[in-house]
């Protein structure tokens, strides 16, 4: 994947695939950076926004993850990942609140 993005830095699909690979390796920061590049190349792609939201959630940047997920679901309401991200972020919020109560 790295070779693909080096060969064509404007290839949004390659950036998104690289982000997914980083997520599988539990490299949230690298996934966030790669998915941000995908969005920069194709800002109206819901799948890329979903990946970005997932990467932000993996990095526990929940407010930004929720915003990215909302953007993804606005672009494509049938895409499942944004709803998963929103549920994950909401679950963490409930857990955090219940621990502090």
C-alpha positions in Angstrom: 0.0 0.0 0.0 2.8 2.4 0.8 4.2 1.9 -2.6 0.8 2.8 -4.2 0.5 6.1 -2.3 4.1 7.0 -3.1 3.5 6.2 -6.8 0.3 8.3 -6.8 -0.3 10.5 -3.8 -3.7 11.5 -5.2 -5.0 7.9 -5.1 -7.7 8.2 -2.5 -8.5 4.4 -2.7 -4.9 3.5 -1.9 -4.9 5.9 1.1 -8.1 4.4 2.4 -6.8 0.9 2.0 -3.6 1.9 3.8 -5.7 3.3 6.6 -7.7 0.0 6.8 -4.4 -1.9 7.0 -3.1 0.3 9.8 -6.4 -0.2 11.7 -5.9 -4.0 11.4 -2.4 -3.5 12.9 -3.8 -1.3 15.8 -1.9 1.7 14.4 -4.7 4.3 15.0 -2.5 7.4 14.5 -1.2 6.1 11.2 -4.7 5.1 10.1 -6.0 8.6 11.0 -3.3 10.2 8.9 -3.9 7.9 5.9 -7.6 8.3 6.0 -7.3 12.1 6.2 -5.3 11.9 2.9 -8.1 9.9 1.4 -10.6 12.5 2.4 -8.4 15.3 1.1 -8.3 13.5 -2.3 -12.0 12.7 -2.4 -13.9 14.8 0.2 -17.4 13.6 -0.9 -16.7 9.9 -0.4 -18.7 8.5 2.4 -16.6 5.3 2.8 -13.5 7.4 3.3 -15.2 9.5 5.9 -16.4 6.3 7.6 -12.8 5.0 7.7 -11.6 8.3 9.1 -14.3 8.2 11.8 -13.3 4.6 12.7 -9.6 5.6 12.9 -10.5 8.6 15.1 -12.6 6.3 17.4 -9.7 3.8 17.6 -7.5 6.7 18.7 -10.2 7.6 21.3 -10.8 11.0 19.7 -14.5 10.5 20.2 -15.9 14.0 19.4 -14.0 14.1 16.1 -15.0 10.5 15.4 -18.6 11.3 15.9 -18.4 14.3 13.5 -16.7 12.2 10.8 -19.3 9.5 11.2 -22.1 12.0 10.9 -20.5 13.4 7.7 -20.2 9.9 6.3 -23.9 9.0 7.0 -25.0 12.3 5.5 -23.1 11.4 2.3 -24.5 7.8 2.3 -27.1 6.9 4.8 -26.9 3.2 3.9 -23.3 2.8 4.9 -23.0 0.8 8.1 -19.6 1.9 9.5 -20.7 5.4 10.5 -23.4 4.0 12.7 -21.0 1.5 14.3 -18.6 4.4 15.1 -21.4 6.5 16.6 -22.6 3.5 18.7 -19.0 2.9 19.9 -18.5 6.5 20.8 -21.8 6.6 22.6 -21.1 3.4 24.5 -17.8 4.8 25.7 -19.5 8.0 26.9 -22.0 5.9 28.9 -19.3 3.8 30.4 -17.3 6.9 31.4 -20.3 8.6 32.9 -21.3 5.5 34.9 -17.8 5.2 36.3 -17.7 8.8 37.5 -21.2 8.5 39.1 
